[in-house]
Amino acid sequence: MTAVRVYHTMMTAQVFPAVCSASERADRVNVQQDGASAHTGKDMLRRLNEFGATMSPQIIVQQQPSNSTDLDICAFSCFRALTVSMRKLCRQGTDQLAEDVMKAFELYPCE
């Protein structure tokens, strides 16, 4: 079995179902992956997104720089939560922004 096929099978048969199970109340979940050849070969991003669109919640796979971790879902969701929190506050200035980011980070659940 090729690395591309192993990766696709792992994502669709194991990772996606686990993500859906852990995210039942979400409308969609973003998953990041790096640019390794198994992650990008044979139109992998399109194929994973087509499969992810059939899941509940919908899974959207995004390409990250090749030096990032393969599937760092926790970090990605943390940064997404921080982004959403910061948009709601509409603060001005870097000092206020840094203070707000630290507060949001402290409130983010560790589980």
Wavefront OBJ file of the C-alpha trace (Angstrom):
o trace
v 0.000 0.000 0.000
v 1.418 3.426 -0.939
v 1.944 6.204 1.603
v -0.789 8.237 -0.116
v -3.305 5.408 0.208
v -2.304 4.714 3.835
v -2.727 8.405 4.692
v -6.107 8.672 2.969
v -7.367 5.527 4.693
v -6.107 6.677 8.090
v -7.755 10.086 7.717
v -11.122 8.860 6.424
v -11.446 5.708 8.537
v -9.859 6.805 11.812
v -9.117 10.515 12.173
v -12.293 11.993 10.676
v -14.657 9.740 12.685
v -12.724 10.517 15.895
v -12.863 14.258 15.176
v -16.614 14.078 14.528
v -17.175 12.102 17.703
v -15.265 14.673 19.754
v -16.956 17.647 18.047
v -20.623 16.682 17.971
v -21.908 20.196 18.693
v -19.787 21.941 16.060
v -21.056 22.873 12.602
v -17.629 22.345 11.082
v -14.108 21.430 12.120
v -10.890 22.638 10.508
v -8.021 20.162 10.310
v -4.545 21.256 9.314
v -1.915 19.180 7.584
v 1.590 19.921 6.375
v 2.886 19.703 2.828
v 4.386 16.205 3.042
v 4.108 14.333 -0.243
v 1.621 11.796 1.178
v -0.594 14.718 2.256
v -0.540 16.461 -1.106
v -0.092 13.642 -3.634
v -2.816 12.472 -6.008
v -5.017 15.510 -5.289
v -5.240 14.558 -1.594
v -6.508 17.895 -0.264
v -9.470 17.898 -2.667
v -10.256 14.235 -1.936
v -10.149 14.745 1.833
v -12.332 17.851 1.607
v -14.870 16.016 -0.546
v -15.020 13.232 2.046
v -15.040 15.738 4.925
v -18.048 17.517 3.389
v -20.079 14.338 3.934
v -19.259 14.197 7.649
v -21.229 15.704 10.522
v -19.822 18.098 11.520
v -18.277 19.004 8.194
v -14.491 18.620 8.178
v -12.388 21.104 6.252
v -8.747 20.185 5.656
v -6.328 23.068 5.239
v -2.729 22.985 4.051
v -0.155 24.393 6.474
v 3.532 25.187 5.932
v 5.712 22.081 5.630
v 7.439 22.762 8.966
v 4.210 22.607 10.965
v 3.043 19.470 12.736
v 0.965 16.988 10.732
v -2.328 17.084 12.608
v -2.133 19.587 15.420
v -5.885 19.877 15.945
v -5.581 21.178 19.507
v -3.277 24.058 18.608
v -5.325 24.901 15.525
v -8.599 25.036 17.485
v -6.933 27.101 20.211
v -5.709 29.693 17.699
v -9.120 29.685 15.996
v -10.843 30.307 19.348
v -8.431 33.149 20.080
v -9.077 34.692 16.664
v -12.840 34.596 17.181
v -12.505 36.065 20.692
v -10.322 38.909 19.443
v -12.703 39.787 16.610
v -15.596 40.101 19.080
v -13.669 42.569 21.249
v -12.550 44.915 18.418
v -9.768 46.322 20.594
v -7.293 48.984 19.545
v -3.555 48.825 20.156
v -1.116 45.995 20.671
v -1.062 46.257 24.478
v -4.833 45.741 24.716
v -4.646 42.949 22.142
v -1.879 41.126 24.047
v -3.844 41.466 27.287
v -6.992 40.096 25.622
v -5.096 37.181 24.044
v -3.675 36.194 27.434
v -7.136 36.342 29.048
v -8.672 34.246 26.255
v -5.814 31.741 26.472
v -6.291 31.359 30.229
v -10.020 30.736 29.733
v -9.499 28.146 26.967
v -10.341 24.651 28.302
v -7.325 22.360 28.660
v -9.212 19.101 28.132
l 1 2 3 4 5 6 7 8 9 10 11 12 13 14 15 16 17 18 19 20 21 22 23 24 25 26 27 28 29 30 31 32 33 34 35 36 37 38 39 40 41 42 43 44 45 46 47 48 49 50 51 52 53 54 55 56 57 58 59 60 61 62 63 64 65 66 67 68 69 70 71 72 73 74 75 76 77 78 79 80 81 82 83 84 85 86 87 88 89 90 91 92 93 94 95 96 97 98 99 100 101 102 103 104 105 106 107 108 109 110 111
